[in-house]
Amino acid sequence: MTQSLDGRGTVPALDRATAALVRQSARITAGSEAEVRAGFAECNAAKVSQRWQEELVLQSYLFAGFPRALNAAREWRKSQGAGGGAAADSPHDGYDQVYEWRARGEVTCAVVYGEFYAKLRGNIRALSPALDEWMIVEGYGKVLSRPGLDLGRRELCIVAACAAAGQDRQLHSHLHGALNAGVAAEVVRATLESLVGIVAPDGLARAQLLFARVVGKS
């Protein structure tokens, strides 16, 4: 994958840095602390930027929960050495931005879900109006619309997290989401292949079969 998605949303292959990032997403979600530690060493060897690694850690709380996100943050800080990995204050983090979060969350969620966006919102509101609000404001607005990591790579990291967690329903949505965000099908396929040895074989086989169905219907 190139450093940024081109205008057509097609990329030739999964580059080393992006592969390391998505593999680490799977480790943060379902791996041991030792595996997470090894994953950050892999990211550093692949020259994954500190910003990308930080953004992965931050978004992991949405898919792995706060305990794993906090453990990942601890291992990431240690992996950067003394004084490394220190994040600057962001103007996008204050809760006075809540209306902006909602607005850009609606835009980002609409990109990810495409023609199914309106149906998604209706379904989630029927389950819980609170979850619908949190999904848009917290998830897609505050977190997934942050600068520092493009939406295509964020979606690939989510694909890896859902595959690792065995969350097939959400995986199905975010396989579509990666394509909707402009990632080429061969890059999504290569992302799944990069998870060999990290995601359980049966879970990975299900994910690859699911993607074949997604591509077959597109």
C-alpha angles and dihedrals in degrees: 000000000000122000091268134011112264123233093269094047093238124129128178102227148340107278122219096254095050091046090054090048096052092045089053090051089059091047093050090051100048111359134099123259089257090054091048089050091051089048093057089050087053091049092051092048089051089050094241105175120251089239093057091047092049092049090050091052092048096049092045091079088070093057106023102030132244097286093059092040090053092048090049091050090053093051092045093053090049091048091058094058129225110347092358127128094026108156121219119231110270125217086214095064104069120102089230083079093065095114090049089049090054093049096048091039090060090051095048094045090050090054093050096046098034113179090004095059097099091046091049093052091049093048094048093046088052090053095044132336088208093056090048090054094045092047092056102035102034102025109034098020109037098030116019095040093054117123117243100067126046121240093246093060091042089056092049089052090050090050089054092047094049092047091051092048094046091238097150097169092055090039089058091053094048095045084060088042094057090052091046089051090058103264114144117243092241090057092052089048091049090049090059091046090052089062094069107127093020104061117051111264095242092048092048092049089053090050093051092048090049091052091049087057092047092052092043091058096045 
